[in-house]
């Protein structure tokens, strides 16, 4: 079917969650207000007691944010979402909702450096341990499970080597162990893959990247697929036992699907408070409205750049799954038929100084610590995003001292290739 | 809470409150491939406003044991048996879709046990197309998709049961899959649709109902269009009609309108008649 009742992806990207309000405003209004007026004392009590649905205070919910939450849920195929202050806040909200001290996570080695820091260093201080396994090592995922394991976690394509997460297989192992699979889909966006449809239970985004798409805003989104059976697992009293913090509510009885969302909002936003500004939510919505158009161009430009670099004599390796040389090429063809993203790394032959000369000679590419911008970006991971990792940890993540990471933007592809050619000549001269 | 009924343990959501013999009772009855959770907002409201609430999972659904009813009449007997088991002499019955037929039949069979009757998203006959009946049996995932498309009336639902940010379409799809998976021996989807389609006692049951009856219909409901309730409305002794600005997901897509209609009717039925 097609049409309003059964719309496709591009229609949902523009309309899900939004309809003109009483003012007739066609664009989504920005509700910059901390709080919402109650109709009466009785209405106030009903909202606080979850007898009626509505907005009370913008740390917990806001009409602009709710549009964004419905929209990303629609695009990901979820039951609902929660918008938060950043991608890191999204990851923290997932973990803090599902576990406490004494719990254990099994995570991919191929993670964003910030996620690796949170799991490896910070959460350990709070009594939550993580075992890291290579994303393609299915036996490793299985073997890492402990009685106190509460979560499997990976990235759709692991930063920066673009290891492709075998979501269906890893989800099956997680479910056999009675735990959910959380997937960071920041680098792919729902236009390239919808992990919930491949077996994941929770998905999150750093909406700072492709969803907003213009390098203007920091934000995060968590989407619940509503498919994980928290009761049957028996490992999540946080959701299936009475919660003293809310009148002994049992979240799985209140919500046969979406119990996670209920607690994440009612406890996580209430107590940790990492909410998203409505203005930021609006900027992310603006980005999502053109997600399809941008992702098509991102992928087209990426193909041109990858093909160019793969043939260049100064380059020893290009790590993109569109190349047959990439270890996950076949898996990417299967799980990511539209492409494996526009963020990838490559290695320059020569010294670290030559790598620096390359980065500094670029003019169209911007040297900064972000990805998923409409502008093309470049960074040297070993000295920036992954600087806390030693050589051994870097190697486990597929990073060397000569690795350069690119985020391909929406410029003319010919201009990008010209910029890269010139910078590679500069790198060659620096080695002479 | 669980209540032992006919050698089966039936789950009833009570809005977090224990049953109080001094309070009036309202029983919420869900439709095909739903469970108690579609009534969460309404359940919590009435449980906190002077009512006992029993929002049941029908037999063989989700948290309830027992064998799923294969006819509306069988399901109605379960509801009456539930009242007996809970020691409730009289209750208001509120049913949605298939659940509305169950509530109607129960009220026709035991009119003295029902003080008010609310039929939400109802139709009689509740015909289900042969294609959909077959799809529910042979391709339940496809049929679930069709049903949710037909049930949806907006791409911008208001804050609802899980709070703001809930995507009703996705929540309904996930709930349907969960309910379907909850019974490994009976296809609850197909069984429910066949029960709807084959029910023939609607008008006779309506004529036996003596209590006030409210019809809560969705203006753009494609599953049970308002005109499909005409014969029941015509046969109601004390009937009133409220039309909500939405489709078949009345409880979740139009929760405030739904609450206003139900609260008004359950508190002061005479005002609507």
Interface residues (C-beta under 8 A of the other chain):
Chain A: X1 X4 X5 X6 X7 X12 X15 X16 X17 X18 X19 X46 X49 X50 X51 X52 X53 X54 X55 X61 X62 X63 X65 X66 X67 X69 X70 X73 X74 X77 X78 X79 X80 X81 X82 X83 X225 X226 X227 X229 X247 X248 X249 X253 X254 X255 X256 X257 X258 X261 X262 X265 X266
Chain B: X13 X16 X35 X36 X37 X40 X41 X44 X45 X48 X49 X62 X146 X149 X150 X152 X153 X154 X155 X156 X157 X158 X159 X160 X161 X162 X163 X164 X165 X166 X167 X169 X170 X171 X174 X175 X177 X178 X179 X222 X255 X256 X259
